[in-house]
């Protein structure tokens, strides 16, 4: 697992085996900054990040995380 900071969020990258795809897949988990008093965090699941750069996902996440 690798960890980095991007768009104001911690990004954890995990590689997992996929029996269905017969290969390993990379999963990027963007974890927004959360105040300690906040009990829950909204979750957004996206399938297949091939177009992540084209749609400006990091900018969108930064705007969502900043409120």
Phi, psi and omega per residue, in radians:
X1 nan 2.326 3.067
X2 -1.930 2.571 3.114
X3 -2.225 2.406 3.117
X4 -2.566 3.052 3.055
X5 -2.030 2.289 3.136
X6 -2.646 2.389 3.107
X7 0.961 0.563 3.128
X8 1.353 0.141 -3.116
X9 -2.149 2.702 2.999
X10 -1.383 2.374 3.135
X11 -2.058 2.071 3.065
X12 -1.867 2.223 3.133
X13 -1.906 2.174 -3.100
X14 -2.175 2.434 3.046
X15 -1.866 2.205 -3.078
X16 -2.182 2.572 3.060
X17 -1.338 2.481 3.064
X18 -2.122 1.969 3.085
X19 -1.167 -0.687 -3.101
X20 -1.124 -0.696 -3.122
X21 -1.589 -0.176 -3.119
X22 0.989 0.723 3.089
X23 -2.850 3.038 3.050
X24 -1.556 2.649 3.112
X25 -2.188 2.585 3.131
X26 -1.747 2.306 3.124
X27 -2.075 2.166 3.066
X28 -1.796 2.141 3.121
X29 -1.887 1.965 3.099
X30 -1.600 2.048 -3.073
X31 -1.982 1.922 -3.078
X32 -1.239 2.768 3.034
X33 -1.129 2.271 -3.089
X34 -2.180 2.200 3.062
X35 -1.029 2.508 -3.095
X36 -0.995 -0.553 -3.091
X37 -1.363 -0.235 -3.113
X38 -1.358 2.205 -3.035
X39 -1.455 -0.425 -3.089
X40 -2.451 2.865 -3.135
X41 -2.282 2.270 3.067
X42 -1.081 2.590 -3.098
X43 -2.133 2.383 3.071
X44 -2.210 2.108 3.105
X45 -1.841 2.264 3.079
X46 -2.136 2.398 3.111
X47 -1.688 2.246 3.006
X48 1.133 1.780 -3.084
X49 -1.604 0.438 -3.098
X50 -1.042 -0.565 -3.105
X51 -1.749 0.292 -3.079
X52 -0.921 -0.843 -3.139
X53 -1.198 -0.721 -3.081
X54 -1.091 -0.611 -3.127
X55 -1.617 -0.010 3.114
X56 1.206 0.709 -3.058
X57 -1.030 -0.723 -3.117
X58 -1.086 -0.687 3.108
X59 -1.146 -0.754 3.121
X60 -1.061 -0.807 3.131
X61 -1.087 -0.731 3.115
X62 -1.036 -0.764 3.122
X63 -1.135 -0.686 3.117
X64 -1.172 -0.718 -3.098
X65 -1.224 -0.508 -3.112
X66 -1.442 -0.021 2.969
X67 1.904 nan nan
